[in-house]
Amino acid sequence: MSSIIVILFFGGWLYLPFSIKLLSIMFLFVWIRATLPRYRYDQLMYLGWKVILPLSLGFTLLSISLFLIFI
């Protein structure tokens, strides 16, 4: 996954810059996984249904209303 990210978003096939970018993204993945809390399944379900879904619906309604106002 790190190599795909480097190829698609950071470009370049030269060996040394590719390796440096690859190792830095791999380090970033490990660092994020080690520092962020691990959620249980019920916490993820609560977060998805009670927090993220209403926020996304609200932002969708807001963007539709702004689009209709500024047509």
C-alpha positions in Angstrom: 0.0 0.0 0.0 2.8 2.4 0.8 4.5 1.8 -2.6 1.2 2.4 -4.4 0.8 5.7 -2.5 4.3 6.7 -3.3 3.9 5.9 -7.0 0.5 7.5 -7.4 0.8 10.6 -5.2 4.5 11.3 -4.7 5.8 10.2 -8.1 9.2 9.0 -9.2 10.8 5.7 -9.9 14.4 6.6 -9.0 15.6 4.1 -6.5 16.9 6.2 -3.6 14.0 8.8 -3.5 11.5 6.0 -3.9 13.0 4.1 -1.0 13.1 7.2 1.2 9.4 8.0 0.5 8.4 4.4 0.9 10.1 4.1 4.3 8.7 7.4 5.5 5.1 6.3 4.6 5.6 2.9 6.2 6.8 4.7 9.4 3.8 7.0 9.3 1.4 4.0 9.1 3.1 2.3 12.0 3.2 5.5 14.1 -0.5 6.3 13.5 -1.5 2.7 14.4 0.6 2.7 17.5 -0.6 6.1 18.9 -4.3 6.1 18.1 -6.7 4.2 20.3 -8.1 1.0 19.0 -11.9 1.0 18.9 -14.1 -1.9 19.7 -16.8 -3.0 17.2 -19.6 -1.4 19.2 -17.7 1.9 19.4 -17.1 1.9 15.7 -20.8 1.2 15.1 -21.8 4.0 17.4 -19.4 6.4 15.7 -20.6 5.5 12.3 -24.4 5.6 12.9 -24.7 8.3 15.6 -21.9 10.7 14.6 -20.6 10.3 11.1 -23.9 9.6 9.3 -25.8 12.6 10.7 -22.8 14.8 10.0 -22.6 13.6 6.4 -26.3 14.1 5.9 -26.2 17.6 7.3 -23.2 18.5 5.1 -25.1 17.1 2.1 -28.2 19.1 2.8 -26.1 22.2 3.4 -24.2 21.8 0.1 -27.5 21.2 -1.8 -29.1 24.3 -0.2 -26.1 26.4 -1.0 -26.0 25.1 -4.6 -29.7 25.9 -5.0 -29.3 29.4 -3.6 -26.3 30.3 -5.8 -27.6 28.9 -9.1 
